[in-house]
Amino acid sequence: MMRKCSGLGFKMSEPISFGVCNRDQNVYILLTWIEGEDLEFALPKLKKDVQYALGREAGCILKSIHSLKVPDDQIPTHTKIQKKRKQLQK
C-alpha cells in the first residue's frame, strides 16, 4: 500500500525494505528520510492563512490515500469478518 501511496505525487517517506525479526515476533520497515522540520514546531511559525492552506492540502492528500483500493488478499481475515458483520447490521 505504501508503494501505491508513493505514486500519488506527494512527498513522503519511501519504503526501502521490510521484514520480520526476533524469531518472527516483530515486523520492521525501513523508510527513506525526508529533510525538514517537524510540523509540530514549524506550523505555529506560519501565518494562519498558510496553516489553513496546508491543512486543506493535507485533506486532499488524505482523500487520495483513502481512495486507493486494498486488494482482498491484503486485508487480514479478522478485519474482513468485522467489515462483513457491520455490513450485515445495516
Stockholm file with secondary structure:
# STOCKHOLM 1.0

chainA/1-90         MMRKCSGLGFKMSEPISFGVCNRDQNVYILLTWIEGEDLEFALPKLKKDVQYALGREAGCILKSIHSLKVPDDQIPTHTKIQKKRKQLQK
#=GR chainA/1-90 SS CHHHHHTTSSCCCCEEEEEEETTTTEEEEEECCCCSCCHHHHGGGSCHHHHHHHHHHHHHHHHHHHTSCCCGGGSCHHHHHHHHHHHHHC
#=GC SS_cons        CHHHHHTTSSCCCCEEEEEEETTTTEEEEEECCCCSCCHHHHGGGSCHHHHHHHHHHHHHHHHHHHTSCCCGGGSCHHHHHHHHHHHHHC
//
